[in-house]
Amino acid sequence: MTQCQILDHPLITHKLAILRDKETDAAQFKATLASLTALMSHAVFAHLAAEDVVIDTPLEAMTTQKLAKPPVLVSILRAGNGMADSFFAICPEASLAHIGAQRDPETHLPEFYYEKYPADLAARQAILIDPMLATGGSAIMAADRLKEKGVSDIVFTCLVAAPEGIAAFHDAHPDIRIITAALDRELNDNCYILPGLGDAGDRIFNT
Protein backbone atom coordinates (compact mmCIF):
# COMPACT_ATOMS: atom_id res chain seq x y z
CA MET A 1 0.00 0.00 0.00
CA THR A 2 1.21 3.48 -0.81
CA GLN A 3 2.45 5.29 2.25
CA CYS A 4 1.70 9.01 2.28
CA GLN A 5 3.92 10.97 4.66
CA ILE A 6 2.68 14.50 5.40
CA LEU A 7 5.49 16.56 6.89
CA ASP A 8 4.29 18.27 10.07
CA HIS A 9 6.72 21.07 10.89
CA PRO A 10 6.03 24.72 11.80
CA LEU A 11 8.66 26.10 9.43
CA ILE A 12 7.33 24.01 6.56
CA THR A 13 3.81 25.30 7.22
CA HIS A 14 5.11 28.87 7.51
CA LYS A 15 7.01 28.74 4.22
CA LEU A 16 4.14 27.01 2.46
CA ALA A 17 1.86 29.87 3.59
CA ILE A 18 4.22 32.28 1.81
CA LEU A 19 4.03 30.18 -1.36
CA ARG A 20 0.23 30.04 -1.18
CA ASP A 21 -0.14 33.84 -0.86
CA LYS A 22 -1.11 35.35 -4.22
CA GLU A 23 0.89 38.48 -3.37
CA THR A 24 4.19 36.54 -3.26
CA ASP A 25 6.23 37.50 -6.33
CA ALA A 26 8.35 35.12 -8.42
CA ALA A 27 11.65 36.02 -6.75
CA GLN A 28 10.32 35.44 -3.24
CA PHE A 29 8.47 32.35 -4.44
CA LYS A 30 11.67 30.76 -5.78
CA ALA A 31 13.70 31.65 -2.71
CA THR A 32 11.05 30.31 -0.34
CA LEU A 33 10.61 27.17 -2.42
CA ALA A 34 14.36 26.50 -2.18
CA SER A 35 14.39 26.78 1.61
CA LEU A 36 11.19 24.73 1.96
CA THR A 37 12.66 21.99 -0.23
CA ALA A 38 15.76 21.98 1.98
CA LEU A 39 13.54 21.42 5.02
CA MET A 40 11.80 18.54 3.23
CA SER A 41 15.09 16.94 2.18
CA HIS A 42 15.66 15.17 5.51
CA ALA A 43 12.52 13.06 5.00
CA VAL A 44 12.97 12.70 1.24
CA PHE A 45 16.55 11.39 1.49
CA ALA A 46 15.89 9.24 4.58
CA HIS A 47 15.18 6.13 2.48
CA LEU A 48 18.54 6.12 0.67
CA ALA A 49 20.63 2.98 1.02
CA ALA A 50 24.01 3.31 2.75
CA GLU A 51 26.95 0.95 3.11
CA ASP A 52 29.80 0.58 5.60
CA VAL A 53 33.15 2.09 4.62
CA VAL A 54 36.46 2.55 6.45
CA ILE A 55 37.98 6.04 6.39
CA ASP A 56 40.95 7.69 8.05
CA THR A 57 40.20 10.71 10.21
CA PRO A 58 43.10 12.99 11.21
CA LEU A 59 43.36 10.89 14.40
CA GLU A 60 42.47 7.29 13.52
CA ALA A 61 40.68 4.93 11.19
CA MET A 62 36.95 4.40 11.67
CA THR A 63 34.03 2.56 10.15
CA THR A 64 31.19 4.80 9.02
CA GLN A 65 28.63 4.86 6.21
CA LYS A 66 28.35 6.47 2.80
CA LEU A 67 25.67 6.23 0.12
CA ALA A 68 25.73 2.82 -1.53
CA LYS A 69 25.01 4.57 -4.83
CA PRO A 70 23.92 8.16 -5.43
CA PRO A 71 20.22 8.54 -6.27
CA VAL A 72 18.65 9.89 -9.42
CA LEU A 73 16.54 13.01 -8.94
CA VAL A 74 13.80 12.89 -11.57
CA SER A 75 12.15 16.25 -12.23
CA ILE A 76 8.76 16.28 -13.92
CA LEU A 77 9.09 19.31 -16.20
CA ARG A 78 8.78 22.12 -15.88
CA ALA A 79 7.67 22.86 -12.32
CA GLY A 80 9.67 19.97 -10.85
CA ASN A 81 12.89 21.87 -11.52
CA GLY A 82 12.08 24.35 -8.76
CA MET A 83 12.39 21.59 -6.17
CA ALA A 84 14.90 19.36 -7.98
CA ASP A 85 17.55 22.07 -8.12
CA SER A 86 17.39 22.49 -4.34
CA PHE A 87 17.60 18.74 -3.71
CA PHE A 88 20.54 18.60 -6.15
CA ALA A 89 22.34 21.35 -4.21
CA ILE A 90 21.99 19.29 -1.02
CA CYS A 91 23.00 16.01 -2.68
CA PRO A 92 25.35 16.96 -5.55
CA GLU A 93 26.47 13.33 -5.83
CA ALA A 94 23.05 12.59 -7.36
CA SER A 95 22.18 12.62 -11.05
CA LEU A 96 19.46 14.98 -12.27
CA ALA A 97 17.08 13.47 -14.81
CA HIS A 98 14.03 14.98 -16.51
CA ILE A 99 10.64 13.77 -17.73
CA GLY A 100 8.50 16.15 -19.76
CA ALA A 101 4.76 15.87 -19.20
CA GLN A 102 2.16 18.58 -19.78
CA ARG A 103 -1.55 18.53 -19.03
CA ASP A 104 -4.07 18.90 -21.84
CA PRO A 105 -6.22 21.89 -20.80
CA GLU A 106 -9.45 20.23 -21.93
CA THR A 107 -9.05 16.55 -21.04
CA HIS A 108 -6.70 17.22 -18.04
CA LEU A 109 -4.73 14.15 -19.16
CA PRO A 110 -0.91 14.21 -19.24
CA GLU A 111 0.95 14.31 -22.54
CA PHE A 112 4.54 12.99 -22.63
CA TYR A 113 7.11 14.96 -24.63
CA TYR A 114 10.68 14.43 -23.29
CA GLU A 115 12.95 12.29 -21.10
CA LYS A 116 16.66 12.17 -20.24
CA TYR A 117 18.26 9.77 -17.74
CA PRO A 118 21.72 8.53 -16.69
CA ALA A 119 22.83 5.33 -18.40
CA ASP A 120 22.69 3.28 -15.19
CA LEU A 121 19.18 4.43 -14.24
CA ALA A 122 17.89 0.92 -13.50
CA ALA A 123 20.55 0.35 -10.84
CA ARG A 124 19.77 3.54 -8.93
CA GLN A 125 17.20 4.70 -6.39
CA ALA A 126 14.93 7.37 -7.87
CA ILE A 127 13.27 10.39 -6.28
CA LEU A 128 10.42 11.58 -8.49
CA ILE A 129 9.67 15.30 -8.06
CA ASP A 130 6.67 17.49 -8.91
CA PRO A 131 5.37 20.35 -6.72
CA MET A 132 1.70 19.48 -7.22
CA LEU A 133 -0.08 16.11 -7.06
CA ALA A 134 -3.48 17.06 -8.47
CA THR A 135 -5.14 14.37 -10.60
CA GLY A 136 -1.99 12.25 -10.36
CA GLY A 137 -1.79 11.81 -14.13
CA SER A 138 1.71 13.20 -14.69
CA ALA A 139 3.16 11.45 -11.64
CA ILE A 140 1.62 8.12 -12.69
CA MET A 141 2.96 8.49 -16.24
CA ALA A 142 6.43 9.34 -14.94
CA ALA A 143 6.46 6.40 -12.51
CA ASP A 144 5.28 4.11 -15.31
CA ARG A 145 8.21 5.18 -17.48
CA LEU A 146 10.74 4.71 -14.68
CA LYS A 147 9.46 1.20 -13.98
CA GLU A 148 9.52 0.37 -17.69
CA LYS A 149 13.23 1.21 -17.62
CA GLY A 150 13.86 -1.15 -14.71
CA VAL A 151 13.75 1.20 -11.70
CA SER A 152 12.39 -0.65 -8.67
CA ASP A 153 13.05 1.79 -5.79
CA ILE A 154 11.10 5.05 -6.19
CA VAL A 155 9.90 7.79 -3.85
CA PHE A 156 7.56 10.55 -5.04
CA THR A 157 7.69 13.99 -3.40
CA CYS A 158 5.56 17.11 -3.82
CA LEU A 159 4.64 20.32 -2.02
CA VAL A 160 0.86 19.93 -2.09
CA ALA A 161 -1.33 16.91 -2.79
CA ALA A 162 -5.05 16.49 -3.37
CA PRO A 163 -6.93 13.45 -2.03
CA GLU A 164 -7.92 12.57 -5.60
CA GLY A 165 -4.30 12.53 -6.72
CA ILE A 166 -3.17 10.39 -3.81
CA ALA A 167 -5.97 7.88 -4.49
CA ALA A 168 -5.15 7.66 -8.20
CA PHE A 169 -1.41 7.33 -7.58
CA HIS A 170 -2.07 4.67 -4.93
CA ASP A 171 -4.20 2.64 -7.36
CA ALA A 172 -1.49 2.79 -10.03
CA HIS A 173 1.62 2.47 -7.85
CA PRO A 174 0.83 1.14 -4.36
CA ASP A 175 4.53 0.40 -3.76
CA ILE A 176 5.72 4.03 -4.07
CA ARG A 177 5.90 6.24 -0.98
CA ILE A 178 4.52 9.80 -1.27
CA ILE A 179 6.17 12.56 0.77
CA THR A 180 4.30 15.88 0.77
CA ALA A 181 4.34 19.14 2.71
CA ALA A 182 0.54 19.37 2.73
CA LEU A 183 -2.66 17.46 1.96
CA ASP A 184 -5.23 19.93 0.63
CA ARG A 185 -9.02 19.69 0.44
CA GLU A 186 -10.01 18.82 -3.13
CA LEU A 187 -9.76 19.57 -6.85
CA ASN A 188 -11.91 22.20 -8.55
CA ASP A 189 -13.68 21.72 -11.90
CA ASN A 190 -10.46 22.55 -13.76
CA CYS A 191 -8.50 20.01 -11.70
CA TYR A 192 -6.54 22.60 -9.74
CA ILE A 193 -5.89 21.91 -6.06
CA LEU A 194 -7.96 23.84 -3.49
CA PRO A 195 -6.84 25.84 -1.61
CA GLY A 196 -3.53 25.09 -3.37
CA LEU A 197 -1.08 27.74 -4.55
CA GLY A 198 -2.00 28.19 -8.21
CA ASP A 199 0.14 27.02 -11.12
CA ALA A 200 3.53 26.24 -9.56
CA GLY A 201 5.38 26.42 -12.88
CA ASP A 202 3.97 29.84 -13.74
CA ARG A 203 4.80 31.17 -10.29
CA ILE A 204 8.35 29.77 -10.33
CA PHE A 205 9.18 31.04 -13.82
CA ASN A 206 7.07 34.22 -13.77
CA THR A 207 5.00 33.27 -16.83
C-alpha positions, 0 to 999 in steps of 0.5 A, spaced: 500 500 500 502 506 498 504 510 504 503 518 504 507 521 509 505 528 510 510 533 513 508 536 520 513 542 521 512 549 523 517 552 518 514 548 513 507 550 514 510 557 515 514 557 508 508 554 504 503 559 507 508 564 503 508 560 497 500 560 497 499 567 498 497 570 491 501 576 493 508 573 493 512 574 487 516 570 483 523 572 486 520 570 493 516 564 491 523 561 488 527 563 494 522 560 499 521 554 495 528 553 495 528 553 503 522 549 503 525 543 499 531 543 503 527 542 510 523 537 506 530 533 504 531 530 511 525 526 510 525 525 502 533 522 502 531 518 509 530 512 504 537 512 501 541 505 502 548 506 505 553 501 506 559 501 511 566 504 509 572 505 512 575 512 512 581 515 516 580 521 520 586 525 522 586 521 528 584 514 527 581 509 522 573 508 523 568 505 520 562 509 518 557 509 512 556 512 505 551 512 500 551 505 496 550 509 490 547 516 489 540 517 487 537 519 481 533 526 482 527 525 476 524 532 475 517 532 472 518 538 467 517 544 468 515 545 475 519 539 478 525 543 476 524 548 482 524 543 487 529 538 484 535 544 483 534 544 491 535 537 492 541 537 487 544 542 491 543 538 497 546 532 494 550 533 488 552 526 488 546 525 485 544 525 477 538 529 475 534 526 470 528 529 466 521 527 464 517 532 460 509 531 461 504 537 460 496 537 461 491 537 456 487 543 458 481 540 456 481 533 457 486 534 463 490 528 461 498 528 461 501 528 454 509 525 454 514 529 450 521 528 453 525 524 457 533 524 459 536 519 464 543 517 466 545 510 463 545 506 469 538 508 471 535 501 472 541 500 478 539 507 482 534 509 487 529 514 484 526 520 487 520 523 483 519 530 483 513 534 482 510 540 486 503 538 485 499 532 485 493 534 483 489 528 478 496 524 479 496 523 471 503 526 470 506 522 476 503 516 474 505 516 467 512 518 470 512 512 474 510 508 469 516 510 465 521 509 470 518 502 472 519 500 464 526 502 464 527 497 470 527 502 476 524 498 482 526 503 488 522 510 487 519 515 492 515 521 489 515 527 493 511 534 492 509 540 495 501 539 495 497 533 494 489 532 493 486 526 495 484 525 488 491 525 486 493 520 492 488 515 491 489 515 483 497 514 484 495 509 490 491 505 485 497 505 479 503 504 484 501 502 491 509 500 492 511 508 491 511 512 498 509 519 497 512 525 501 508 531 501 508 538 505 501 538 505 494 534 503 489 539 501 481 539 500 479 537 493 480 539 486 476 544 482 472 543 476 479 545 472 482 540 476 486 545 480 488 543 487 484 547 493 486 551 496 492 550 493 497 555 490 495 556 483 500 554 477 507 552 480 510 552 474 507 559 472 509 562 479 516 559 479 518 562 472 514 568 472 510 566 466 
